[in-house]
Amino acid sequence: MVSTAHEAMHRIFREDPHLFARVLPRAGIPFPEATSIEPLDTDLTEIRPVERRVDSLFRVHTEGEEGGFLLAVEAQGRPDADKPSSWTYYLAHLYAKYRLPPILLVVCRDKTTAAWAAEPIRIGRRVHTSMVVFPLVLGPGNLPAITDPEEAAGDLALAVLSALAHAKDPGHPAILDALAAALSGVEREQAYSWAEFTETGLGDARARTLWRELLSTYTLRFPGSGTIIEEAILKGREDGRGEDILRVLRVRGVEVTDAVRERVSSCDDLEVLGTWLDRAVTVGSADELFEEPSEA
């Protein structure tokens, strides 16, 4: 699973490689009809001990084009003076290694960075340009802001990308609301996977808090006797905290009876479990976990 907001902006294309073919035309960037898109090794290091890795790399096969082309994807959170030289190296090395035409796609979360990344990179002197790199850029300026739950449900990967790319926009809550509503109508594992991916990819604490609140709202409307995202996320947290309580008691040498174990394991109140975890550090017996504090 994705571990940072930076990773989310390019790893989403590994989750759904054909997302390129759907999102680029909507951003005004022509993309040929692909017969297949496959991830490639991102390591571009040569024999010399200088490590260079592109964020994500794909080989795109198209109808009637022998070999296809390479698509190098870079997630960029801010302007970086070192990146133009790295990107130039990536493209030259990829062309030398695979003998296929490489294309650089930069994915950004704000318009300032997107405008910077779109600037052509010119290598050479004023009297002669030896090389020019023209990056393609996806960002909040050309990615659709998906605020319709039905549209979000029709393409969850695109809806998630929209939520990540527009994370700094004033209209972001409406995008998250549409995505949360869309996830309420899909099967449990898919909903859980995209919900977690979105939460990690948002990065900003306030956006993540809003996302959790929206998930809680929409899980109340899920069909069936249980929930989808709430059950998957909260149940895991409950189980983990209960195990922590029992583990602390065991490490401290406090006897844990079957009754205590059952009571802790069956509790689904995270606040109560938190209180018991705090007490587990100091209690003399496991039963003291459940005692109400005496009034002075």
Buried (B, 14 or more C-beta within 10 A) or exposed (E): EBEEBBBBBBBBBBBBBEBBBBBBEBBEBEBBEBEEBEEBEBEBEEEEEEEBEBBBBBBBBBEEEEEBBBBBBBBBBEEEEEBBEBBBBBBBBBEEEBEBEBBBBBBBBBBEBBBBBBEEBBEEEEEEEEEEBEBBBBBBBBBBBBBBBEBBBEBBBBBBBBBBBBBBBEEBBBBBBBBBBBBBBBEBEEBBBBBBBBBBBBBBEEBBEBBBEBBBBBBEEBEEEEBBBBBBBBEEEBEEBBEBBBEBBEEEEBEBEEEBBEBBEEBEEEEBBEBBBEBBEEBEEBBEBBEEEEEE
